[in-house]
Amino acid sequence: MTTIEDFTSQYGLVQKIDAFGYMKYLAENPDAPRKHGKVILVTADTPLKASRGEGKTTTTIALIDALNKRGIDAAAVLRQPSMGITAAGSKGGASGGGKASLTHPELIDWGLCGEMGAIAAAQNLLVSFAEKAIDDGKLDTVLVPRVSEVPSRSLRSIAVDYGKGNVAEKVVLTPTSELMQIVVLSRSMDEIADRVSKMIAGTKDGKAVTFGEFIDLWRITGILADAVKPAKTETVNGSPVYVHGGPFANVSIGIPTLVSVEMACALHDVVIVEAGYGTDAGAQKWLDIACREFGAQWPSAAVVVTRASTWRDDPDLAWRYPFHVQRLEGLDIPTFPLINLWDGEDDQIPALKETAEELGFRAPIIGNLFRDGGEALAPQLDGFVDVLENGSMPAEPHSHKGMALTENVKWVAEHAYGVPADRVIYKPGFTESVSAAMELCQSAGISLDDLALVAVKSPATMTDNDRAPEEERTVTLKKVEVHAGAGLVHVNLTSSLTTPMPKIV
């Protein structure tokens, strides 16, 4: 009998799984043994500082350990981090910590599962093809950026001398690249090839030119042969964990690959999916891009992680955590507040529970997960387990395909950030940017309004000024960038960098 082991191979200290092949096998063999696991979304409060995580990965790992301890078959799907930021120490790792960590954290934190490097090599090869196309007279401009895992301020905006005039180019971090997004959203190698062919390489006489018009795509898909396979590892307590896809839900989509989540759901009863940064970033993108536009499973429940200090110690920003929890509950997603304690905060538990009750939350889950791991959570999960066992599978949300881009942004601003449409501001030049993007799409034979919206924003803020009174908060729209192959359009909302610098550690 064919099993998942037939699609699994060793890759250093971890295993790689041919998820495309396995899901195709299940589709062609409907009687083959499989599960239909429920997706649980782990997201977080908006952090006080962009470089400081709230503990989503630590919580995710502790949560699957606790569920398995209670006899529930649970696994986690994590994003591959960006080595240039994670390993450089600018933010927390992607492998948890203490008693809630993975067996080989260095492989995850340093990007040694391979996909980040392969995706960078493939996208940079595409840029080389685009540059050669300029030499051959097929392009006038290059619109697809080079990528790097090592940030450099000097590479944010560059000009390349072609001998007949300079051509503007740029370099961004690998996880923000269009090719990473294509890998995250695709369910087969054929789909990846089709999407790469639709990537806009640049323009000729003002009209879009796609890569499919002048290169053979097998060169790119060949580089990605191992990169499209999720890595399988485990927690220190033996719970299964799959790692695949890029981070940074503030400047990209920041979610694991859809195929890795679907594969995990075929193998386990409960699948914990971690989405990047806060509820306003990663959760918004899982719900409004992965689920709404790309057919991913709507969560059966959600966990919103915060730290006691983030939630309570800054009165001007205290509104954000209740906003996140209540927003998800308003979508009929049973949402459990989780407070990730640090050392010395155990005495705050009674006050934290009292505040949660005043806010109308479900009973909060509270613990020092670094110190105690899943053992801290297992006794607190009765309500959570009841939702998993007795809740029904949620319905699929309707698509926003065809909604005017500006109206779609205003919808996200209202629902994800709490800012109504009449307080969405257009920065000078934004309208012209929309018009240019629309013309570019039309010349490529697509509609701008059919692309899924990616809000590009600061990871530490939801609005232009989160400290302003509620009735004064605004969101400013700045510029538009088309990722036609991925089926996405980026709209910059607040100050954010696609090549952020690491801090000195």
N, C-alpha and C positions, 0 to 999 in steps of 0.2 A: 504494500500500500504506500502511495506517495505521501510524504509528510513534509513539514517545514524543514526538516534536516536535509532533505534533498536539494533545498535551495540555499543552504548555509555553507559557508567556507570560512576558514581561519584567516584572519588579517592581523598579524602580529599578536598582541595579547587580547584582542577582541575578536568577535566574529562579524562577518558581513553577510547580509541576507539579500538575496535577489527578490526584492519585494514586488517588482514588476512581474517577474516570472511566476511567483507564488499566487498573486492576485489573478493573473491570467488563468492559471491552472484551476483556481476555485470557480472562476466565471465559466470555464468550459466543462467543469465537473460539478454540477449543482448538488450532487448527492455526496460529495466529499465531506468528511467531518470538518466542521468549522463552528466558531462561536459568533455571536453578534453582540459584542461588548458595548457597554454604554460609555460615552465620553464624559469625563469630568474635567472642567476647565479650572486650572490654577492660575490666578492672576494676582494683582497686587494694588496697593495704594500707590498714588503718585509720590515718588520719593522726594524728600526734602532737598536732596542733592542728586544730580544726575549720576554721579559716580558711585552712589551708595544704593545697593539693592535692599529690598525688604525681606528677602529670604524665600523667594518662590521655589528655587531648586531644592533647598534644604527641606522646605515644607513638602514638596512633591515626593521626595525620597522617603521622608518620614511617613507620609500618608500611605504610600503603597506598602511599606513595611508593616504599618498598623493594620491595614486591611487584610494583608496576607496572614498576619498573626490571628485575625479573627476568622480565618477560614475562607476569605473571599479571594478569588483569583484575580489579582490586580497587577498591572504593569504601568510603567510610565514611558512617555515619549518626550524627550528633551531636545532642545535646539543645540546644534553645534555652536560654540561661542566663536568670537573673533579673537584670534591669538594676539593681534596687535593692540587690543584693549584689555582683554581678560588676563593674558599672560604678562602683560606689561604692568598690571596692577591698578588700572584705572577704575575697575569695578570688580564686584565679586565674581568668582568662577562659575562654571556651569556644572559643577559636580558636587554641590552641597558642602557639608562640613561636619566634623565631629562624628557623632553616631549616626548622622543622616548624610552619608556620603557614598560615593561610588568606589568600587574596588581599585580602579586605575584612574584616579582623577587627573593625573598628568597627561594622559592620552587625550582626554576631552579638553582640558583647559588650554593645551598647547596645539590643538588642532591636528593631532596625529592620526585621526581616523581617515584623513586623506581628502575628503570632499572639498574642503576650502581651497587647498592648493590646486586641485584639478580644475575646479571652476574658475579660479584665477587664471590658470594657464589657458583655458579654453577661451575665456572672454578676451584676454590679451592677444591671442591669436586672431580673433575676429577683428580687433582694432588694427592689427598689422595688415590684414586683408583690406580693410577700409583705407589705410594709408597707401597701400599699393594701388588701390583703385583710383586714388587721386593722381598718382603718377601716370596711370593709364587713361586718364581723362574721363573716368566713369563717375567720379564724385568731385564736388567742389568743397564740401565740408565733411567733417567727421563728427557725428553726434553721439556715438557710443563711447563711453569713457574706458580708459584702462583702469585696472584695479590692483590693489596691493593690500597685503595684510599688515604692513608696517606704515603707519600714518606719517605723512610729511607735509608740513604747511606749504612748502614750496611747490607741491604738486596740485594744489587745489585749483589753480588756473594756470595753464601753460600755453605757449605758442610754439608750434613746430615749423621750422624753416624748410620748405619744400623746394627752395631755389627759385620759385616763381611767386613768392609771397608767403607770409605766415598763415597757418591754419590753427585756429583755437582748438585746444583739447583740454582734458582734465583727467585726474586720477581720483577714484573714490575707493572706500574700503570694500573688500570682496563681498561681504554680506549684503551690501546695498545695491549690488549689481543686478542688472536685468537677467543675466544668466542664472544667478542664484534664485531669483524669483521664478524663473521658468522651471528649474529643477524642483522647487518647493511645490509648485502647482500642477505639475504634470503627472500622469498616471501610466505612461509608457514611454519607451525610447522613441517610438514613432511620433508621439505627441511633442517630445522635446525637439526633435528634428523639425517638425512643422512650425513650432513656435520660434525656433532660432531663424528659420527661413523668413519669418515675418518681422524680425527685428530690423529697425530702421538704422542702416549703417551711416547714412548721411544724406546729403541732398546734391542734386545736379540741376543747375538752372532753377533753383528754388523748389524742386519737386523731390519728394522722398524716394530714396533708393533702398531696397531691402537686401539683406545678405543673400536671400534665395535667388536674387537676380544675377549673382556673379561668383558664387563659390559652391563647392561640393561639400555638403553638410556632414559627410561621414568623418571628415577630419575632426570636427567638433565632438560628435557623439562618441567617437573612439576614445577621446581623452576622458570622457565622462563615464566610461564603462564601470569603474569601481565606485565613482563618486555618487552614483544614483542608488547605491545599496546602503540601507541603514546599518549602522553599527549596533551590535548587541553586546551589552555589558550587564552588570548587576550591582546592586547595593552591597554594602559590607555584610548585610544580613541575608543576601541571596535572592532578593526580589528582582525580577527582570526589568531591564531598562533599555530602550532603543533610542539612539541619538542620530538625528538627521535633520539637516536644514539650518538656515542661518538665523542669526539674532537680529537685534536692533529694530524693534517695532516702532521706534520714533521716526526713523528715516527710511524704513523699508516695511516689510510685512511681519517680520519677527516671529514666525510660527514654524513648527516642524513641518516636514514634507507631508502632504496629504496622503501619499501612499504608505508612509510609515505608520500613520495613525490608523488607516484602514486595515493594514496588515495586523497591527496590534489588536484591533477590535475582532479580527477573525481568530485570534489566538487566545484571548483573555476575556473575562466577564466584565471587567472594569478597566478603562484606560484613562490615566491621568495625563492630560495635555497641558504643557506649560507654555504660556504665551508671553512675549517679551514685555519688559517694563511694566507699566500699570494697566489698570482696567481701561483707561482712556487711550491706550496704545495697543498692546498685544491682544487684549480681549476684544476691543473694538474691531481689530482686523480679523480675528478668528471668526467673529460673528458676521461682520459685514462684507468680508472678502471671501474667506474660506467657505463659510456656510451659505451666505446669501447668494454668492456669485459662482462658486466652484463646487457646490454639492457636498461639502463636508458635513459631518453629523453635528446637529445642534446639541449643545451640552444638556445632559440630564440634571446637572447640578454644577455649582461653581464654588470655589473657595477664594476669598479675597484676603491676601496676606498683608499685614502691616506690622510695624514695630510700635511698641507702646509710645516711644518718643515721637514718632511721626504722627500718630493719631492725636496725641493729647498736648504736646508741649509747645505748639505754635498756634495760638488762638486764631490768627488770621487765615491759617490753612486747614483748620480743623474740619471745615465743611466737606473736604474732598473725600474722606473715607466713607462717611454716611452716604454721600452722593453715589459713590461707586456701588455700594451694597444695594441701595434702594433702586438704582437704575437696573441692575441685573434682575432683582426681584420683580421689577415692573415688566420685565420680558418673560415672566413666568419661569425663570430659572431659579430653583431653590438655591439660595446663596448663603454660605456659612462664613461668618467673619472669623479669621484666625489671627491671633496676636502672637507674634514670634518674639519671645522674651530674650533679653540678653542677661548676662550675669548681673546679679544684684537687683533684679526687678521682680522677683517672686512676690514680694510684699505688696505689689500693686494689683495683684489678681482680683481681690474683692472689689476694689474701686473700678477696675476695668469691666467686670461683670455688671456692676451697677449702672455704669454709663451705657453699656450695650443694651441693657433692659430699657433704659430711658429712651433710647433711640429706636426701640421697636425691633431690634435685630433678633434673629434666631440666637439660641444660646451660643455664646462665643466659645471657640476652641482656643485654649491658651496653653502655651508651654515653651520651655527652653529646648528647642529641637536640636540644637547643636550639642547640648549636654546630654539630653535624654533620648533623642531619636523618636522612633515610632512608639516606644513604650509610653511616652508622654501623651500620645494621641489616642491609642487604642481604647482606653476607658471612656473617652469623651465622644465617641463616634456613633452613639445609638441613633440620634436623629439623622445623621448622615447616612447610615446604613439603611434606615427605614426608607429614605427617599430612593436609594439605589434599588432596594428590593421591591418596593411597592409603587414607584413612580412609573408612568407610561413613557414610551419613547416619544420625544417631541416631534411636532410637525416641521416640515421644511419651510423656511421663511421665503417670502416673495423676493424676486430680483429687483434691483434698481436699474437694470440695463435699460437704456433709453432715456433715463432721467437726465435733464440738463445738468452739466457738470456743476455749475454754480449752485443750483438748487440742491444737488447731492451733498455738496460741502456744507451748505447751510443746515441740511438735515442732520449731518454728523455733528456739527457744532452744537445744535440744540440738544440732541439725544445723548451724545458722548461727553460734552463739556458743559452743558447747562447754559449755553449762550443762545438766545433767540435770534431768528434770521435778521431782525432789524438792527442787531448790534454786530453783524458781520461786516467788516470794513474791507474795501478794496484799496490796497496800496497803489500809488501811482505806478502805472506800467502793468498792473495785473490784467486789466481788460485786454490790453494789447497782447499779453502773453497767451491768454485764452484764444484770441483770434489766430495767433501764429500757430498754436497747437492744433486748432481746428483745421487750418489750411494744410498743415503737414499731414494730418490724418486723412483728409479728403484726397490728397495726392497719392496716398498709399492705399486708397480704396476702402477705408474704414471710417467709422463714425466715432468721434471723440466721446460722445455720450454713451457709447456701448462699452467703454473701458471701465474697469472697476477702480474706484477711488482709493488712492493711498494718501492719507494725510501725513505730511512730513512736518514734524513738530519737535519742540524741545521735550526731552524725556522728563523734565522736572516741573513742567507747568502744563496746565490745561487750557489757559487763556492767555491773552496778552499780559495780564497782571492778575494772578490768582489772589493777591492780597486786597484787591479792590472790593468794595461792597458788591453784593450779588447783582444789583440793578445797574452797576457800572462796568461789569466785565464785558470785554469784547474779544473777538477773534479777527485777526487781520490776514487776508489772503495776499500772497506775495508773487508767486510765479507758478508756472505749469511746466511739467516735463512728461513727455510721452514715452511709455515702455510698451510699444505695440505688440512685440512678440509675447510678452508675459500677459498681455491683455489688461494692462494697468495704466493709470495716469496719476502722476504725482502732483499734489498741490501743496506748496510750502505755506504753512500757517504761521509759524513763529520762527525765531532764530534757531537754526540747527545746522550741523556740519556733517557732511558725508565723509570727511576725513578728520575726525576728532583726534586730538593729541593725547598721548598717555601722560599720566602724572609721573614724577620722578619718585621711585621707591627705593 
